[in-house]
Structure formats: structure tokens, C-alpha cells
Amino acid sequence: MDNIFLSQGIEITIIGISVVFAGLILTFIMINLFSTIPKIVNYFRREKDKTENEKNVVPSMDICEDHLAVLVTVLDIEFKMRSLLDKGRFTFK
């Protein structure tokens, strides 16, 4: 009779340990997914933004160099006054 209780106890112990380790493995996977899902989402957003930016390209116009210098200076001052330069950047081609 003691053998029956002992064998059942060992089975329950092995099943319990297996359940705990399975839970730990699932927790580890979930924690890793929380860090990789935003990376995947940002990757697809970047690709989408690139295609949208390519559609919104303004054709170049012939602008006098003096006028261009004034425009760049005004934009630079405006960005510095509003502290937008910390959040992004602007470029000229």
C-alpha cells in the first residue's frame, strides 16, 4: 500500500515540477515578446513612412542663393525658438 502512495506522490511531484518549469518558460517567452514586438511594429512603420515621404517630395525649384540663405536662416531661428530641433531635424538637398 505504501508503494501506491509513493508512486502517486512521485508522479504528482514530477507533474508539478513540469508545470512550474513550463510556466517559467512561457513567462520568459512573453517577456522577450514584449521587447521585440515594438521593434517589429517600428520597422513596418518606418517602411510605410518612407513610401509616404517619397510621394510627398516637392519638385525642386530654381531659387536665388540669397533667398535660399534667408529661408534657411528663418527656419533655423524658428526651430531654435520652438525647440523643435531636439525632437527632429530638417535637411535641404
N, C-alpha and C positions, 0 to 999 in steps of 0.2 A: 504494500500500500504506500510505503514511503517513496518507492521508486516512481509511482504515478505522480505524486505531488512534486517530486524533484524534477521529473522530466517536464511537467507542465510549467513549473517555475522557470526552468531554463528556457523553454520556448517563449514564455511571456517576456523574459529578460532580453532575449535576442530580438524579439519583435519591437520591444520598447526602445532599445538602442538603435535599431534600424530606423524607426520613426523619427527619433531625435536627430540623427545624422541626416536623414532626408530633409527634415525641416531646416537644418543648418545650411545644407547645400542650396535649397530653394531660396533662403534668405540671402545668401551670398550672390546668387544669380540676380535676384531682384535689385540688390544694391548696385551691382555692376550695370544693370539696365538703366537705372536712374541716371547714371553718369554718361551713358552712351546715346540714349535717345535724344537728348538736346543737341548733341553733335550731329546726329543724322538729320534732324529737323533743320538745323542751321545750314547744313550742306545743301539741302534742297532749296531752302530759301535763297541762298546765295546764287544758285544756278538760275532761279526764277528772276531774281533782281538783275542779273547780268543780261538776260534776254529782254527785260523791260527797259533797262538803260540803253541797250543798243537800239531799241525802237524810238527812244526819245532823243536821239542825237540831233542837235541842231546843225544844219549845214554851215560851214564857215563862211564868213563874210569878209570882204576887204575893209578893214578898219585902219584908220591912220594910227601910227605908233603912238602919237601924243594922246589921242583919245583912249587908246588901249591902256596906256600908263595911268591915266586919270581913273578909268574904270577899276583897274586893279587896286589902286590906292584907296578908292572909296570902299570897295569890297573888303579890303584888309582892315580898314578902320572900323567898318560896320561889324565885322566878325569879332574884332577885339573888344568893342564896346558891349556886345551882347554875349561875350564869352562862348560863342559857338565853335570857336576853334578847338576847344577842349573836347567837344563831342564829335567832331568830324573834321573834314578837310575839304578844300576846294582846289582844283587844279585847272590849269589852262594849257591848251595844246596849240 
